[in-house]
């Protein structure tokens, strides 16, 4: 597609439910990132995928969070047993490669509210 | 100490003013610096990037890096109401991990 596509754009879920957030990166981009943005906070790194390499999961806040990337393209971020503190914007970004001189492009985000 | 610090604002200026947005960072090894603009309920979009020290100009926008002070700035000349947004500084910390500031909310008053 023309840009990074994320779905759903908005999600309201009850505490304790599982949610799945989807990201479709720009075609041909090998690097994919998930970030979380909470009110008044900067973008918090969650996970990074690069091609077929093992992902960097160092930013995932707890074992309730997991992500996968199938076929080197679409990625799904799963949050199990959601808590109110999980309410945030989840942003996906992709880039053609890693490193300096390389632009990362963000999607519009998935706005998650846990009630 | 956070790796990147940014004043959250909000910053309100009249139309036509020169705006100065700033960040400080802690690691002198950082060399790739970016500014993103984020409109309400939208994803961040890249405005400018710079390597190492010096200035880079693009239209009404100038990005400046002072490595000796570990200070980066974005200047907006002739600010417009359409510039009202949150501005995020970002630094490439390592080969792929981008570190973002908390963002400064700017409002340009018509």
Boltz contact constraints between the chains, C-beta under 6 A:
constraints:
  - contact:
      token1: [A, 42]
      token2: [B, 100]
      max_distance: 6.0
  - contact:
      token1: [A, 42]
      token2: [B, 101]
      max_distance: 6.0
  - contact:
      token1: [A, 42]
      token2: [B, 102]
      max_distance: 6.0
  - contact:
      token1: [A, 43]
      token2: [B, 100]
      max_distance: 6.0
  - contact:
      token1: [A, 48]
      token2: [B, 96]
      max_distance: 6.0
  - contact:
      token1: [A, 91]
      token2: [B, 43]
      max_distance: 6.0
  - contact:
      token1: [A, 98]
      token2: [B, 95]
      max_distance: 6.0
  - contact:
      token1: [A, 98]
      token2: [B, 96]
      max_distance: 6.0
  - contact:
      token1: [A, 99]
      token2: [B, 95]
      max_distance: 6.0
  - contact:
      token1: [A, 100]
      token2: [B, 32]
      max_distance: 6.0
  - contact:
      token1: [A, 100]
      token2: [B, 92]
      max_distance: 6.0
  - contact:
      token1: [A, 103]
      token2: [B, 46]
      max_distance: 6.0
  - contact:
      token1: [A, 106]
      token2: [B, 43]
      max_distance: 6.0
  - contact:
      token1: [A, 106]
      token2: [B, 44]
      max_distance: 6.0
  - contact:
      token1: [A, 107]
      token2: [B, 43]
      max_distance: 6.0
  - contact:
      token1: [A, 108]
      token2: [B, 42]
      max_distance: 6.0
  - contact:
      token1: [A, 108]
      token2: [B, 43]
      max_distance: 6.0
  - contact:
      token1: [A, 109]
      token2: [B, 43]
      max_distance: 6.0
